[in-house]
């Protein structure tokens, strides 16, 4: 399996602009066809009222600089950005839950 990293990006709306201004800028920057760059998978893309958008991406590590450049090229001017390395906690949570239940059952059988 190819190594990948996950990245969560907060795209915070510039609230000094209205929706029409934001959409016009994104259109001029070819946002909808240029982001994310090729080879980057969108895992989720959510609108969060009062914040903007939260996007989670999965990619080979070598594409991280390209994601950064495309955000600078296409999103700046309508969004401020924050980045958070991300990982899937569900398998870890499942393992921890299973281990906790096994310990609980073992203690009850003593």
MOPAC internal coordinates of N, CA, C and O (Angstrom, degrees):
PM7 1SCF
backbone

  N    0.0000 0     0.00 0     0.00 0    0    0    0
  C    1.4627 1     0.00 0     0.00 0    1    0    0
  C    1.5297 1   109.86 1     0.00 0    2    1    0
  O    1.2310 1   120.36 1   -43.15 1    3    2    1
  N    1.3050 1   116.91 1   136.85 1    3    2    1
  C    1.4503 1   122.66 1   179.20 1    5    3    2
  C    1.5214 1   109.89 1   -72.52 1    6    5    3
  O    1.2310 1   120.91 1   -42.03 1    7    6    5
  N    1.3215 1   115.86 1   137.97 1    7    6    5
  C    1.4591 1   120.77 1   178.47 1    9    7    6
  C    1.5221 1   109.84 1   -68.22 1   10    9    7
  O    1.2310 1   120.99 1   -44.70 1   11   10    9
  N    1.3282 1   115.71 1   135.30 1   11   10    9
  C    1.4613 1   121.06 1   176.92 1   13   11   10
  C    1.5204 1   109.27 1  -133.83 1   14   13   11
  O    1.2310 1   121.46 1   -19.30 1   15   14   13
  N    1.3045 1   114.82 1   160.70 1   15   14   13
  C    1.4586 1   122.12 1   172.31 1   17   15   14
  C    1.5184 1   107.33 1  -124.95 1   18   17   15
  O    1.2310 1   121.53 1   -24.32 1   19   18   17
  N    1.3135 1   114.68 1   155.68 1   19   18   17
  C    1.4591 1   120.09 1   175.03 1   21   19   18
  C    1.5212 1   108.24 1  -113.63 1   22   21   19
  O    1.2310 1   121.02 1   -34.61 1   23   22   21
  N    1.3134 1   115.65 1   145.39 1   23   22   21
  C    1.4544 1   121.87 1  -178.80 1   25   23   22
  C    1.5190 1   108.06 1  -137.78 1   26   25   23
  O    1.2310 1   120.70 1   -52.52 1   27   26   25
  N    1.3271 1   116.26 1   127.48 1   27   26   25
  C    1.4621 1   120.93 1   173.59 1   29   27   26
  C    1.5186 1   107.25 1  -102.22 1   30   29   27
  O    1.2310 1   121.09 1   -50.94 1   31   30   29
  N    1.3319 1   115.51 1   129.06 1   31   30   29
  C    1.4591 1   122.11 1  -176.79 1   33   31   30
  C    1.5242 1   108.49 1  -118.00 1   34   33   31
  O    1.2310 1   120.75 1   -55.52 1   35   34   33
  N    1.3294 1   116.17 1   124.48 1   35   34   33
  C    1.4592 1   121.20 1   172.31 1   37   35   34
  C    1.5263 1   107.00 1   -92.27 1   38   37   35
  O    1.2310 1   120.84 1   -58.37 1   39   38   37
  N    1.3180 1   116.00 1   121.63 1   39   38   37
  C    1.4554 1   122.51 1   176.05 1   41   39   38
  C    1.5292 1   106.38 1  -107.40 1   42   41   39
  O    1.2310 1   120.56 1   -81.73 1   43   42   41
  N    1.3156 1   116.53 1    98.27 1   43   42   41
  C    1.4636 1   120.88 1  -176.05 1   45   43   42
  C    1.5205 1   109.43 1   -89.98 1   46   45   43
  O    1.2310 1   120.84 1   -55.35 1   47   46   45
  N    1.3315 1   116.01 1   124.65 1   47   46   45
  C    1.4574 1   121.58 1  -178.18 1   49   47   46
  C    1.5277 1   111.42 1   -61.33 1   50   49   47
  O    1.2310 1   121.34 1   -38.50 1   51   50   49
  N    1.3205 1   115.03 1   141.50 1   51   50   49
  C    1.4612 1   121.69 1   168.71 1   53   51   50
  C    1.5199 1   105.88 1   -78.92 1   54   53   51
  O    1.2310 1   120.32 1   -76.02 1   55   54   53
  N    1.3291 1   116.99 1   103.98 1   55   54   53
  C    1.4638 1   120.73 1  -172.97 1   57   55   54
  C    1.5236 1   113.41 1   -76.39 1   58   57   55
  O    1.2310 1   120.36 1  -179.57 1   59   58   57
  N    1.3411 1   116.92 1     0.43 1   59   58   57
  C    1.4616 1   118.58 1   173.44 1   61   59   58
  C    1.5261 1   110.75 1   -82.01 1   62   61   59
  O    1.2310 1   120.64 1   173.15 1   63   62   61
  N    1.3431 1   116.38 1    -6.85 1   63   62   61
  C    1.4634 1   121.30 1   179.12 1   65   63   62
  C    1.5274 1   109.39 1  -114.41 1   66   65   63
  O    1.2310 1   121.05 1   -33.59 1   67   66   65
  N    1.3270 1   115.60 1   146.41 1   67   66   65
  C    1.4581 1   118.66 1   175.86 1   69   67   66
  C    1.5253 1   109.50 1   -87.80 1   70   69   67
  O    1.2310 1   121.02 1    -5.36 1   71   70   69
  N    1.3196 1   115.65 1   174.64 1   71   70   69
  C    1.4587 1   120.92 1  -175.66 1   73   71   70
  C    1.5228 1   112.62 1   -59.00 1   74   73   71
  O    1.2310 1   120.12 1   139.05 1   75   74   73
  N    1.3301 1   117.38 1   -40.95 1   75   74   73
  C    1.4655 1   120.15 1  -179.80 1   77   75   74
  C    1.5198 1   111.06 1   -63.00 1   78   77   75
  O    1.2310 1   119.95 1   139.52 1   79   78   77
  N    1.3395 1   117.71 1   -40.48 1   79   78   77
  C    1.4639 1   121.01 1   178.23 1   81   79   78
  C    1.5264 1   110.79 1   -65.56 1   82   81   79
  O    1.2310 1   120.74 1   137.25 1   83   82   81
  N    1.3309 1   116.20 1   -42.75 1   83   82   81
  C    1.4682 1   120.19 1   179.22 1   85   83   82
  C    1.5202 1   110.14 1   -62.22 1   86   85   83
  O    1.2310 1   120.25 1   131.69 1   87   86   85
  N    1.3383 1   117.12 1   -48.31 1   87   86   85
  C    1.4571 1   120.51 1  -178.99 1   89   87   86
  C    1.5289 1   111.40 1   -62.43 1   90   89   87
  O    1.2310 1   119.94 1   141.17 1   91   90   89
  N    1.3285 1   117.72 1   -38.83 1   91   90   89
  C    1.4664 1   120.89 1   179.13 1   93   91   90
  C    1.5269 1   110.33 1   -62.80 1   94   93   91
  O    1.2310 1   120.50 1   135.44 1   95   94   93
  N    1.3244 1   116.65 1   -44.56 1   95   94   93
  C    1.4704 1   120.05 1   179.40 1   97   95   94
  C    1.5247 1   110.97 1   -63.95 1   98   97   95
  O    1.2310 1   120.49 1   135.28 1   99   98   97
  N    1.3214 1   116.66 1   -44.72 1   99   98   97
  C    1.4694 1   119.52 1   179.19 1  101   99   98
  C    1.5265 1   110.87 1   -61.62 1  102  101   99
  O    1.2310 1   120.36 1   141.67 1  103  102  101
  N    1.3284 1   116.92 1   -38.33 1  103  102  101
  C    1.4586 1   120.26 1   177.37 1  105  103  102
  C    1.5228 1   111.82 1   -64.26 1  106  105  103
  O    1.2310 1   120.44 1   135.92 1  107  106  105
  N    1.3355 1   116.77 1   -44.08 1  107  106  105
  C    1.4679 1   121.02 1   178.72 1  109  107  106
  C    1.5266 1   111.84 1   -60.98 1  110  109  107
  O    1.2310 1   120.41 1   146.25 1  111  110  109
  N    1.3246 1   116.82 1   -33.75 1  111  110  109
  C    1.4600 1   121.63 1  -178.39 1  113  111  110
  C    1.5295 1   112.83 1   -88.90 1  114  113  111
  O    1.2310 1   120.78 1  -176.54 1  115  114  113
  N    1.3474 1   116.11 1     3.46 1  115  114  113
  C    1.4669 1   121.48 1  -178.87 1  117  115  114
  C    1.5326 1   111.76 1    55.36 1  118  117  115
  O    1.2310 1   121.53 1  -139.75 1  119  118  117
  N    1.3077 1   114.67 1    40.25 1  119  118  117
  C    1.4646 1   122.54 1  -178.59 1  121  119  118
  C    1.5122 1   112.45 1   -56.90 1  122  121  119
  O    1.2310 1   121.06 1   134.04 1  123  122  121
  N    1.3367 1   115.57 1   -45.96 1  123  122  121
  C    1.4656 1   119.95 1  -171.50 1  125  123  122
  C    1.5169 1   112.93 1   -69.05 1  126  125  123
  O    1.2310 1   119.95 1   156.81 1  127  126  125
  N    1.3161 1   117.70 1   -23.19 1  127  126  125
  C    1.4662 1   120.12 1   178.02 1  129  127  126
  C    1.5165 1   112.41 1  -107.65 1  130  129  127
  O    1.2310 1   119.72 1   165.13 1  131  130  129
  N    1.3411 1   118.14 1   -14.87 1  131  130  129
  C    1.4611 1   120.55 1  -175.62 1  133  131  130
  C    1.5089 1   115.60 1  -102.07 1  134  133  131
  O    1.2310 1   120.32 1   168.29 1  135  134  133
  N    1.3308 1   116.99 1   -11.71 1  135  134  133
  C    1.4648 1   119.59 1  -179.78 1  137  135  134
  C    1.5099 1   109.81 1  -131.44 1  138  137  135
  O    1.2310 1   119.83 1   -46.59 1  139  138  137
  N    1.3024 1   117.92 1   133.41 1  139  138  137
  C    1.4576 1   126.99 1    -2.69 1  141  139  138
  C    1.5258 1   110.58 1   -77.07 1  142  141  139
  O    1.2310 1   120.55 1   -16.97 1  143  142  141
  N    1.3256 1   116.55 1   163.03 1  143  142  141
  C    1.4594 1   119.20 1   179.05 1  145  143  142
  C    1.5295 1   111.63 1   -67.64 1  146  145  143
  O    1.2310 1   121.33 1   -17.16 1  147  146  145
  N    1.3107 1   115.07 1   162.84 1  147  146  145
  C    1.4559 1   121.57 1   179.67 1  149  147  146
  C    1.5230 1   110.41 1   -56.12 1  150  149  147
  O    1.2310 1   121.02 1   -40.36 1  151  150  149
  N    1.3296 1   115.65 1   139.64 1  151  150  149
  C    1.4630 1   121.85 1   179.64 1  153  151  150
  C    1.5123 1   113.81 1    93.75 1  154  153  151
  O    1.2310 1   120.39 1   175.53 1  155  154  153
  N    1.3440 1   116.87 1    -4.47 1  155  154  153
  C    1.4610 1   122.45 1  -179.93 1  157  155  154
  C    1.5223 1   108.08 1  -107.95 1  158  157  155
  O    1.2310 1   120.98 1   -51.05 1  159  158  157
  N    1.3258 1   115.73 1   128.95 1  159  158  157
  C    1.4638 1   121.86 1  -178.13 1  161  159  158
  C    1.5273 1   110.12 1   -97.71 1  162  161  159
  O    1.2310 1   120.65 1   -46.19 1  163  162  161
  N    1.3244 1   116.36 1   133.81 1  163  162  161
  C    1.4636 1   121.82 1   173.67 1  165  163  162
  C    1.5210 1   107.51 1   -85.37 1  166  165  163
  O    1.2310 1   120.29 1   -62.02 1  167  166  165
  N    1.3324 1   117.05 1   117.98 1  167  166  165
  C    1.4641 1   121.05 1   175.77 1  169  167  166
  C    1.5191 1   111.64 1   -89.00 1  170  169  167
  O    1.2310 1   120.69 1   142.84 1  171  170  169
  N    1.3295 1   116.28 1   -37.16 1  171  170  169
  C    1.4643 1   120.62 1   175.83 1  173  171  170
  C    1.5214 1   108.38 1  -157.10 1  174  173  171
  O    1.2310 1   121.81 1   -26.19 1  175  174  173
  N    1.3270 1   114.15 1   153.81 1  175  174  173
  C    1.4696 1   120.83 1   177.59 1  177  175  174
  C    1.5160 1   105.95 1  -148.50 1  178  177  175
  O    1.2310 1   120.75 1   -72.81 1  179  178  177
  N    1.3141 1   116.17 1   107.19 1  179  178  177
  C    1.4616 1   121.03 1  -174.08 1  181  179  178
  C    1.5149 1   111.25 1  -121.09 1  182  181  179
  O    1.2310 1   120.97 1   -37.12 1  183  182  181
  N    1.3227 1   115.76 1   142.88 1  183  182  181
  C    1.4553 1   121.79 1   169.58 1  185  183  182
  C    1.5186 1   106.80 1   -90.46 1  186  185  183
  O    1.2310 1   120.87 1   -49.73 1  187  186  185
  N    1.3169 1   115.93 1   130.27 1  187  186  185
  C    1.4603 1   121.91 1   178.69 1  189  187  186
  C    1.5227 1   106.55 1  -119.39 1  190  189  187
  O    1.2310 1   121.27 1   -70.24 1  191  190  189
  N    1.3116 1   115.18 1   109.76 1  191  190  189
  C    1.4631 1   119.83 1  -175.27 1  193  191  190
  C    1.5272 1   110.16 1   -57.88 1  194  193  191
  O    1.2310 1   121.27 1   -45.84 1  195  194  193
  N    1.3236 1   115.18 1   134.16 1  195  194  193
  C    1.4524 1   121.34 1   179.87 1  197  195  194
  C    1.5244 1   113.60 1    86.93 1  198  197  195
  O    1.2310 1   120.03 1   169.59 1  199  198  197
  N    1.3196 1   117.55 1   -10.41 1  199  198  197
  C    1.4680 1   121.07 1   179.06 1  201  199  198
  C    1.5211 1   109.67 1  -117.67 1  202  201  199
  O    1.2310 1   120.69 1   120.91 1  203  202  201
  N    1.3052 1   116.28 1   -59.09 1  203  202  201
  C    1.4521 1   121.47 1  -175.71 1  205  203  202
  C    1.5077 1   109.18 1   144.91 1  206  205  203
  O    1.2310 1   120.66 1    59.68 1  207  206  205
  N    1.3263 1   116.34 1  -120.32 1  207  206  205
  C    1.4564 1   120.83 1  -177.95 1  209  207  206
  C    1.5211 1   109.58 1  -128.90 1  210  209  207
  O    1.2310 1   121.08 1   -32.92 1  211  210  209
  N    1.3194 1   115.55 1   147.08 1  211  210  209
  C    1.4656 1   121.88 1   176.30 1  213  211  210
  C    1.5191 1   106.83 1  -123.84 1  214  213  211
  O    1.2310 1   121.25 1   -59.78 1  215  214  213
  N    1.3129 1   115.21 1   120.22 1  215  214  213
  C    1.4626 1   122.46 1  -175.71 1  217  215  214
  C    1.5254 1   108.52 1  -117.13 1  218  217  215
  O    1.2310 1   120.01 1   -48.33 1  219  218  217
  N    1.3236 1   117.58 1   131.67 1  219  218  217
  C    1.4586 1   121.32 1   173.07 1  221  219  218
  C    1.5234 1   107.96 1  -113.81 1  222  221  219
  O    1.2310 1   121.39 1   -53.20 1  223  222  221
  N    1.3276 1   114.94 1   126.80 1  223  222  221
  C    1.4591 1   122.80 1  -175.58 1  225  223  222
  C    1.5166 1   110.33 1  -119.03 1  226  225  223
  O    1.2310 1   121.06 1   -27.01 1  227  226  225
  N    1.3402 1   115.58 1   152.99 1  227  226  225
  C    1.4666 1   120.86 1   171.46 1  229  227  226
  C    1.5323 1   106.45 1  -126.26 1  230  229  227
  O    1.2310 1   121.39 1   -42.97 1  231  230  229
  N    1.3493 1   114.95 1   137.03 1  231  230  229
  C    1.4584 1   118.66 1  -175.63 1  233  231  230
  C    1.5179 1   110.70 1  -159.49 1  234  233  231
  O    1.2310 1   120.37 1   -19.41 1  235  234  233
  N    1.3278 1   116.89 1   160.59 1  235  234  233
  C    1.4568 1   119.44 1   168.22 1  237  235  234
  C    1.5357 1   108.06 1   -64.81 1  238  237  235
  O    1.2310 1   119.38 1   -36.62 1  239  238  237
  N    1.3170 1   118.79 1   143.38 1  239  238  237
  C    1.4692 1   120.66 1  -175.74 1  241  239  238
  C    1.5291 1   113.76 1   -54.83 1  242  241  239
  O    1.2310 1   120.29 1   148.54 1  243  242  241
  N    1.3195 1   117.05 1   -31.46 1  243  242  241
  C    1.4620 1   118.96 1  -176.76 1  245  243  242
  C    1.5335 1   113.20 1   -69.27 1  246  245  243
  O    1.2310 1   119.79 1   167.35 1  247  246  245
  N    1.3367 1   118.01 1   -12.65 1  247  246  245
  C    1.4664 1   120.90 1   177.92 1  249  247  246
  C    1.5254 1   112.98 1   -88.40 1  250  249  247
  O    1.2310 1   119.53 1   172.89 1  251  250  249
  N    1.3174 1   118.50 1    -7.11 1  251  250  249
  C    1.4664 1   121.28 1  -179.15 1  253  251  250
  C    1.5299 1   112.21 1   -55.41 1  254  253  251
  O    1.2310 1   118.98 1   134.02 1  255  254  253
  N    1.3456 1   119.55 1   -45.98 1  255  254  253
  C    1.4691 1   117.88 1   177.85 1  257  255  254
  C    1.5291 1   113.16 1   -61.15 1  258  257  255
  O    1.2310 1   120.07 1   144.67 1  259  258  257
  N    1.3214 1   117.48 1   -35.33 1  259  258  257
  C    1.4573 1   121.08 1   179.12 1  261  259  258
  C    1.5256 1   111.10 1   -66.32 1  262  261  259
  O    1.2310 1   120.41 1   140.03 1  263  262  261
  N    1.3378 1   116.82 1   -39.97 1  263  262  261
  C    1.4704 1   120.61 1   176.32 1  265  263  262
  C    1.5223 1   109.35 1   -60.48 1  266  265  263
  O    1.2310 1   120.17 1   135.77 1  267  266  265
  N    1.3210 1   117.28 1   -44.23 1  267  266  265
  C    1.4535 1   121.33 1   179.83 1  269  267  266
  C    1.5302 1   111.32 1   -60.45 1  270  269  267
  O    1.2310 1   120.37 1   132.98 1  271  270  269
  N    1.3260 1   116.89 1   -47.02 1  271  270  269
  C    1.4666 1   120.95 1  -179.36 1  273  271  270
  C    1.5221 1   110.74 1   -62.56 1  274  273  271
  O    1.2310 1   120.17 1   137.80 1  275  274  273
  N    1.3280 1   117.29 1   -42.20 1  275  274  273
  C    1.4677 1   119.48 1  -179.40 1  277  275  274
  C    1.5232 1   111.33 1   -66.00 1  278  277  275
  O    1.2310 1   119.90 1   144.42 1  279  278  277
  N    1.3197 1   117.80 1   -35.58 1  279  278  277
  C    1.4653 1   119.60 1   175.38 1  281  279  278
  C    1.5276 1   110.21 1   -65.72 1  282  281  279
  O    1.2310 1   120.32 1   136.61 1  283  282  281
  N    1.3227 1   116.99 1   -43.39 1  283  282  281
  C    1.4672 1   119.67 1   178.01 1  285  283  282
  C    1.5206 1   110.93 1   -62.12 1  286  285  283
  O    1.2310 1   120.33 1   139.38 1  287  286  285
  N    1.3120 1   116.97 1   -40.62 1  287  286  285
  C    1.4639 1   122.65 1  -176.98 1  289  287  286
  C    1.5250 1   111.75 1   -71.46 1  290  289  287
  O    1.2310 1   119.92 1   140.08 1  291  290  289
  N    1.3251 1   117.76 1   -39.92 1  291  290  289
  C    1.4606 1   120.33 1  -167.33 1  293  291  290
  C    1.5267 1   115.35 1  -109.73 1  294  293  291
  O    1.2310 1   119.58 1   150.81 1  295  294  293
  N    1.3279 1   118.41 1   -29.19 1  295  294  293
  C    1.4696 1   120.33 1  -172.44 1  297  295  294
  C    1.5195 1   113.53 1   -99.71 1  298  297  295
  O    1.2310 1   120.76 1   151.62 1  299  298  297
  N    1.3165 1   116.15 1   -28.38 1  299  298  297
  C    1.4576 1   117.81 1  -177.51 1  301  299  298
  C    1.5229 1   110.05 1   -62.92 1  302  301  299
  O    1.2310 1   121.25 1   -40.82 1  303  302  301
  N    1.3072 1   115.22 1   139.18 1  303  302  301
  C    1.4542 1   121.11 1  -176.25 1  305  303  302
  C    1.5175 1   112.08 1   109.12 1  306  305  303
  O    1.2310 1   120.84 1   155.97 1  307  306  305
  N    1.3440 1   116.00 1   -24.03 1  307  306  305
  C    1.4715 1   119.42 1   175.49 1  309  307  306
  C    1.5226 1   111.61 1  -127.15 1  310  309  307
  O    1.2310 1   120.44 1   159.88 1  311  310  309
  N    1.3118 1   116.77 1   -20.12 1  311  310  309
  C    1.4642 1   121.28 1   178.82 1  313  311  310
  C    1.5201 1   109.86 1  -129.04 1  314  313  311
  O    1.2310 1   120.53 1   -36.12 1  315  314  313
  N    1.3099 1   116.60 1   143.88 1  315  314  313
  C    1.4607 1   120.09 1   159.52 1  317  315  314
  C    1.5307 1   104.45 1   -96.46 1  318  317  315
  O    1.2310 1   120.41 1   -28.53 1  319  318  317
  N    1.3152 1   116.82 1   151.47 1  319  318  317
  C    1.4610 1   119.35 1  -171.52 1  321  319  318
  C    1.5205 1   111.54 1  -123.06 1  322  321  319
  O    1.2310 1   121.41 1   -32.87 1  323  322  321
  N    1.3082 1   114.90 1   147.13 1  323  322  321
  C    1.4643 1   123.41 1   170.70 1  325  323  322
  C    1.5170 1   106.56 1  -135.22 1  326  325  323
  O    1.2310 1   120.91 1   -36.00 1  327  326  325
  N    1.3410 1   115.87 1   144.00 1  327  326  325
  C    1.4587 1   121.72 1  -175.67 1  329  327  326
  C    1.5199 1   110.50 1  -123.95 1  330  329  327
  O    1.2310 1   121.21 1   -40.13 1  331  330  329
  N    1.3314 1   115.29 1   139.87 1  331  330  329
  C    1.4477 1   120.89 1  -179.70 1  333  331  330
  C    1.5244 1   109.58 1  -138.17 1  334  333  331
  O    1.2310 1   119.88 1   -62.62 1  335  334  333
  N    1.3441 1   117.83 1   117.38 1  335  334  333
  C    1.4765 1   118.67 1   172.28 1  337  335  334
  C    1.5217 1   107.91 1   -59.08 1  338  337  335
  O    1.2310 1   120.60 1   -38.88 1  339  338  337
  N    1.3060 1   116.45 1   141.12 1  339  338  337
  C    1.4568 1   122.15 1  -170.74 1  341  339  338
  C    1.5190 1   109.90 1  -133.04 1  342  341  339
  O    1.2310 1   120.40 1   -29.87 1  343  342  341
  N    1.3300 1   116.84 1   150.13 1  343  342  341
  C    1.4627 1   119.26 1   169.78 1  345  343  342
  C    1.5108 1   109.11 1  -144.11 1  346  345  343
  O    1.2310 1   121.41 1   -20.87 1  347  346  345
  N    1.3174 1   114.91 1   159.13 1  347  346  345
  C    1.4547 1   122.25 1  -177.30 1  349  347  346
  C    1.5209 1   108.60 1   -79.15 1  350  349  347
  O    1.2310 1   120.29 1   -68.45 1  351  350  349
  N    1.3170 1   117.06 1   111.55 1  351  350  349
  C    1.4622 1   122.16 1  -176.90 1  353  351  350
  C    1.5238 1   112.73 1   -87.95 1  354  353  351
  O    1.2310 1   119.45 1   167.56 1  355  354  353
  N    1.3323 1   118.65 1   -12.44 1  355  354  353
  C    1.4631 1   121.02 1  -175.45 1  357  355  354
  C    1.5306 1   111.98 1   -56.32 1  358  357  355
  O    1.2310 1   118.15 1   131.71 1  359  358  357
  N    1.3401 1   121.14 1   -48.29 1  359  358  357
  C    1.4674 1   119.00 1   179.25 1  361  359  358
  C    1.5289 1   112.68 1   -62.48 1  362  361  359
  O    1.2310 1   120.37 1   143.82 1  363  362  361
  N    1.3181 1   116.89 1   -36.18 1  363  362  361
  C    1.4655 1   120.73 1   178.21 1  365  363  362
  C    1.5167 1   109.91 1   -67.01 1  366  365  363
  O    1.2310 1   120.42 1   134.64 1  367  366  365
  N    1.3242 1   116.81 1   -45.36 1  367  366  365
  C    1.4630 1   120.69 1   178.39 1  369  367  366
  C    1.5211 1   110.90 1   -60.43 1  370  369  367
  O    1.2310 1   120.31 1   136.81 1  371  370  369
  N    1.3316 1   117.02 1   -43.19 1  371  370  369
  C    1.4625 1   120.60 1   178.78 1  373  371  370
  C    1.5196 1   111.10 1   -60.02 1  374  373  371
  O    1.2310 1   120.46 1   136.40 1  375  374  373
  N    1.3388 1   116.73 1   -43.60 1  375  374  373
  C    1.4677 1   120.54 1   179.31 1  377  375  374
  C    1.5224 1   110.75 1   -64.71 1  378  377  375
  O    1.2310 1   119.93 1   134.17 1  379  378  377
  N    1.3291 1   117.75 1   -45.83 1  379  378  377
  C    1.4638 1   121.05 1  -179.21 1  381  379  378
  C    1.5287 1   111.33 1   -63.46 1  382  381  379
  O    1.2310 1   120.30 1   140.65 1  383  382  381
  N    1.3238 1   117.03 1   -39.35 1  383  382  381
  C    1.4688 1   121.14 1   177.48 1  385  383  382
  C    1.5202 1   110.55 1   -63.04 1  386  385  383
  O    1.2310 1   120.76 1   134.10 1  387  386  385
  N    1.3349 1   116.16 1   -45.90 1  387  386  385
  C    1.4615 1   120.89 1   179.19 1  389  387  386
  C    1.5283 1   110.92 1   -61.53 1  390  389  387
  O    1.2310 1   120.00 1   134.56 1  391  390  389
  N    1.3273 1   117.60 1   -45.44 1  391  390  389
  C    1.4668 1   120.98 1   179.49 1  393  391  390
  C    1.5225 1   111.34 1   -63.63 1  394  393  391
  O    1.2310 1   120.20 1   140.13 1  395  394  393
  N    1.3331 1   117.22 1   -39.87 1  395  394  393
  C    1.4578 1   120.51 1   179.27 1  397  395  394
  C    1.5249 1   109.94 1   -64.45 1  398  397  395
  O    1.2310 1   120.34 1   136.99 1  399  398  397
  N    1.3327 1   116.95 1   -43.01 1  399  398  397
  C    1.4661 1   120.00 1   179.57 1  401  399  398
  C    1.5245 1   110.71 1   -64.32 1  402  401  399
  O    1.2310 1   120.15 1   139.99 1  403  402  401
  N    1.3334 1   117.32 1   -40.01 1  403  402  401
  C    1.4766 1   120.10 1   178.42 1  405  403  402
  C    1.5193 1   111.45 1   -63.20 1  406  405  403
  O    1.2310 1   119.99 1   138.61 1  407  406  405
  N    1.3433 1   117.62 1   -41.39 1  407  406  405
  C    1.4594 1   121.09 1   177.44 1  409  407  406
  C    1.5294 1   111.12 1   -64.40 1  410  409  407
  O    1.2310 1   120.55 1   138.03 1  411  410  409
  N    1.3214 1   116.56 1   -41.97 1  411  410  409
  C    1.4566 1   121.94 1   179.82 1  413  411  410
  C    1.5344 1   110.19 1   -62.42 1  414  413  411
  O    1.2310 1   120.50 1   135.06 1  415  414  413
  N    1.3282 1   116.66 1   -44.94 1  415  414  413
  C    1.4677 1   120.50 1   178.89 1  417  415  414
  C    1.5210 1   111.76 1   -66.12 1  418  417  415
  O    1.2310 1   119.87 1   140.52 1  419  418  417
  N    1.3294 1   117.86 1   -39.48 1  419  418  417
  C    1.4565 1   121.39 1   178.65 1  421  419  418
  C    1.5233 1   110.44 1   -63.93 1  422  421  419
  O    1.2310 1   120.41 1   139.11 1  423  422  421
  N    1.3357 1   116.83 1   -40.89 1  423  422  421
  C    1.4644 1   120.42 1   179.50 1  425  423  422
  C    1.5298 1   110.91 1   -66.60 1  426  425  423
  O    1.2310 1   119.81 1   144.91 1  427  426  425
  N    1.3177 1   117.97 1   -35.09 1  427  426  425
  C    1.4560 1   122.10 1  -179.99 1  429  427  426
  C    1.5371 1   111.15 1   -70.78 1  430  429  427
  O    1.2310 1   120.43 1   152.66 1  431  430  429
  N    1.3438 1   116.78 1   -27.34 1  431  430  429
  C    1.4598 1   121.10 1  -178.32 1  433  431  430
  C    1.5184 1   112.24 1   -88.89 1  434  433  431
  O    1.2310 1   119.21 1   179.26 1  435  434  433
  N    1.3133 1   119.11 1    -0.74 1  435  434  433
  C    1.4702 1   120.72 1  -179.18 1  437  435  434
  C    1.5057 1   111.78 1   -80.55 1  438  437  435
  O    1.2310 1   120.10 1   180.00 1  439  438  437

